[in-house]
Amino acid sequence: MGLTGIEQRACEAAAAAPMLDQVQAWALVNSGSRNLAGLKTMAGLLADAFSALPGDVELVPPDPVEIVDPNGTVRAIGHGEHLLLTVRPDAPLQLLFTGHYDTVFGADHPFQTLKWLDDGRLNGPGVADMKGGLALMLAALKGVEATPAAARFGYQVLIDSDEEVGSPSSAALIARCAKGKAAALTYEPALPDGTLAGARGGSGNFSIVVAGRSAHAGRNPEEGRNALLAAADLALRLERAIGPGLKVNPAKIDGGGPNNVVPDHAVLRVNFRPASPDDETRAQAHLDQAIAAVAAERDVRIHLHGGFGRPPKPLDPAAERLFGLVRSCGADLGLDIGWKATGGVCDGNNIAACGVPVVDTMGARGGAIHSEEEFLIPDSLPERAMLSTLAILRLVERDRP
């Protein structure tokens, strides 16, 4: 098909944006999901950067979130604010662009600096996941805003502060922003070779609090109700649900105490990965049945906290059309765009659950994310900025009456 003159100029403008400088500056700000001070600093930098676009930038307070401590106490935990930019909300075509600015590296993590590798890759915390994606998203939107097509569509940019911990304080905001959108692009990193994530399974995280009864381990253990054994029993029962379409990982048991005391509390942490909505329903049923059985057989009280925060994301026809559009854009830019299913999850799961087609790996090419070997391929910044620019322009053109 080739590029029109307008498309060519917009792509060139996006590619020329100072993305690498932005990534390096942003990556030096620790914005671990629990580092509220660092998140506040990063939110301010992003608000300044995205204010270059038209519309209103606001920092939305996080929704209240509770967690379960190792001793079984439920308490509130804070999160950073979420950046929301709204542009031309009355336009007939509405799109959504999302990302996150938190990373998995806390303020006390040793991985805090940038390093250039011999092959030209940039090693650093969050450079690929996903400060590189945020920079190229901004570059693409600036490129599109300079074209006549800008007047024909509106959009929201949502950059949340808690994706790496499951988006508990932004999930409702994601759903509100997804409402009424024709399509969405999310800027998680692509694989090093440019492959995108297609279908995704879902994910559910649970903390299961077991309350037993303490007793002396020598004098009267039969009068106790061992919460640690009940939690272990429950973990083994949950393991039995593993099979086609469902992965289960009992990850940790908190609890226990002195050797001469029957433990009266324990907390089991478990993750479920259902491949489809039906598998999620089956997982919930198995969990409920296992809890009821252990509570009855071991005479303990069990309280369930958590839920399925990431719904499964199958590729429906609308999503396949959006992927096809991105692949066509890539071909016109000399890029071979492919995709494959993955077991990972992200905000794209939540967007798709709202009935909105989404491609959720429109970010930079990189790899080794969530490790001290995380890297960004710098040449992918202009490459993927052009891909996003062209995809947005063609989404607008596709919607033209």
HUPE-V876900 format. One record per residue. SS is DSSP state (H for helix, E for strand, C for the rest). PHI is phi as a letter, one per 40 degrees, with the letter a starting at -180 (999 if undefined). OMEGA is omega in whole degrees, -180 to 180 (999 if undefined). Layout:
SS&PHI&OMEGA + SS&PHI&OMEGA
//
This chain:
C&999&-179 + C&g&-178 + C&c&171 + C&c&178 + H&c&179 + H&c&180 + H&c&-178 + H&c&-178 + H&c&179 + H&c&179 + H&c&179 + H&c&178 + H&c&179 + H&c&-178 + H&c&-178 + C&c&-178 + C&c&-177 + C&c&-174 + H&c&-177 + H&c&177 + H&c&179 + H&c&-179 + H&d&-178 + H&c&179 + H&c&-178 + H&c&-177 + H&c&178 + C&c&174 + C&c&178 + C&c&179 + C&b&173 + E&d&-172 + C&d&-178 + C&b&-180 + C&c&-173 + H&c&179 + H&c&178 + H&c&177 + H&c&179 + H&c&178 + H&c&-178 + H&c&178 + H&c&179 + H&c&178 + H&c&180 + H&c&178 + H&c&177 + H&c&-177 + H&c&-176 + H&c&175 + C&c&174 + C&c&176 + C&c&176 + C&c&178 + C&g&-175 + E&b&175 + E&c&175 + E&b&174 + E&b&-173 + E&c&179 + C&c&178 + C&c&173 + C&c&178 + C&c&-179 + C&b&176 + E&b&174 + E&b&179 + E&b&178 + C&c&179 + C&d&179 + C&c&178 + C&g&179 + C&c&177 + E&c&-179 + E&a&178 + E&c&176 + C&b&-175 + C&c&174 + C&b&178 + C&c&176 + C&c&-179 + E&b&180 + E&c&179 + E&b&176 + E&b&179 + E&b&-177 + E&b&177 + C&f&-176 + C&c&-180 + C&c&179 + C&c&-176 + C&c&178 + E&b&-179 + E&b&179 + E&b&-179 + E&b&177 + E&b&-174 + E&b&175 + E&a&176 + E&a&180 + C&b&174 + C&c&176 + E&b&179 + C&c&-174 + C&b&-177 + C&c&-178 + C&c&-179 + C&c&179 + C&c&-179 + C&c&-177 + C&c&-174 + C&b&-172 + C&b&179 + C&b&179 + E&a&175 + E&c&179 + C&c&-174 + C&c&-178 + C&c&176 + C&g&177 + C&c&177 + E&b&179 + E&c&179 + C&i&-177 + C&c&176 + C&g&-177 + H&c&176 + H&c&-173 + H&b&-4 + H&a&-179 + H&c&171 + H&c&178 + H&c&179 + H&c&-180 + H&c&-177 + H&c&172 + H&d&180 + H&c&180 + H&c&-180 + H&c&-179 + H&c&175 + H&c&179 + H&c&-180 + H&c&-178 + H&c&-180 + C&c&-179 + C&b&176 + H&c&-178 + H&c&-175 + H&d&-177 + H&c&-174 + H&c&180 + E&a&174 + E&b&-178 + E&a&170 + E&b&171 + E&b&177 + E&b&177 + E&b&-173 + E&c&-174 + C&b&-168 + C&a&-178 + H&c&-176 + H&c&176 + H&b&173 + C&g&179 + C&f&-178 + C&c&-178 + C&c&-180 + C&b&-176 + H&d&-180 + H&c&178 + H&c&176 + H&d&-179 + H&c&179 + H&c&-179 + H&c&-179 + H&c&-176 + C&d&176 + C&g&-179 + C&c&180 + C&c&-179 + E&a&180 + E&a&172 + E&b&179 + E&b&-165 + E&b&168 + C&c&-178 + C&c&169 + E&c&175 + C&c&-179 + C&d&180 + C&c&178 + C&g&180 + C&c&179 + E&c&173 + E&c&179 + E&c&177 + E&c&177 + E&b&169 + C&c&177 + C&c&179 + E&a&175 + E&b&179 + E&b&-176 + E&b&168 + E&b&-175 + E&b&-175 + E&c&-180 + E&b&178 + E&b&179 + C&b&180 + E&a&-179 + C&c&177 + C&a&178 + E&c&-175 + C&c&-180 + C&b&-174 + C&c&-174 + C&a&-177 + H&c&-178 + H&c&178 + H&c&179 + C&c&175 + E&b&-169 + C&c&-178 + H&c&180 + H&c&177 + H&c&179 + H&c&178 + H&c&178 + H&c&177 + H&d&-180 + H&c&179 + H&c&179 + H&c&178 + H&c&179 + H&c&178 + H&d&-178 + C&c&179 + C&c&-178 + C&c&180 + E&i&179 + C&d&178 + C&g&-178 + E&a&172 + E&b&-180 + E&b&180 + E&b&169 + E&c&-166 + E&c&-173 + E&a&170 + E&b&172 + E&c&177 + E&i&-179 + C&g&-178 + C&a&-179 + C&d&-178 + C&c&-176 + C&c&180 + E&b&173 + C&c&-175 + C&c&-176 + C&b&175 + E&a&176 + E&a&177 + E&b&178 + E&c&176 + E&b&-176 + E&a&178 + E&b&175 + E&b&177 + E&b&178 + E&c&-179 + C&c&-176 + C&a&176 + H&d&178 + H&c&178 + H&c&177 + H&c&178 + H&c&179 + H&c&180 + H&c&180 + H&c&179 + H&c&180 + H&c&179 + H&c&-180 + H&c&-179 + H&c&-179 + H&c&179 + H&c&180 + H&c&-178 + H&c&-179 + H&c&179 + H&c&-178 + H&c&-174 + H&c&-176 + H&b&176 + C&f&178 + C&b&175 + E&b&-177 + E&b&178 + E&b&-177 + E&b&176 + E&b&178 + E&h&-179 + E&i&179 + E&c&-176 + E&c&180 + E&b&179 + C&c&174 + C&d&-177 + E&b&175 + C&c&176 + C&c&177 + C&c&-177 + H&d&180 + H&c&178 + H&c&179 + H&c&177 + H&c&179 + H&c&176 + H&c&179 + H&c&178 + H&c&179 + H&c&179 + H&c&178 + H&c&177 + H&c&178 + H&c&-180 + H&d&179 + H&c&176 + C&b&-180 + C&g&-180 + C&b&176 + C&c&-175 + C&c&175 + C&b&178 + E&a&178 + E&a&180 + E&c&-180 + E&a&178 + C&c&179 + C&c&-179 + C&b&179 + C&a&179 + H&c&176 + H&d&176 + H&d&-178 + H&c&179 + H&c&180 + H&c&179 + H&c&177 + C&c&179 + C&g&-178 + C&b&176 + C&c&-175 + E&a&164 + E&b&-167 + C&b&175 + E&b&179 + C&c&-178 + C&c&-177 + C&c&172 + E&c&-179 + E&a&-177 + E&a&-178 + C&f&-179 + C&c&-177 + C&g&176 + C&a&179 + C&c&176 + C&c&-178 + C&d&-180 + E&a&175 + E&b&172 + C&c&-171 + C&d&-180 + H&c&-179 + H&c&179 + H&c&176 + H&c&180 + H&d&-176 + H&c&174 + H&c&177 + H&c&179 + H&c&179 + H&c&-180 + H&d&-179 + H&c&180 + H&c&180 + H&c&-180 + H&d&-178 + H&c&171 + H&c&179 + H&c&180 + H&c&-180 + H&c&-178 + C&c&-178 + C&c&-179 + C&d&999
//
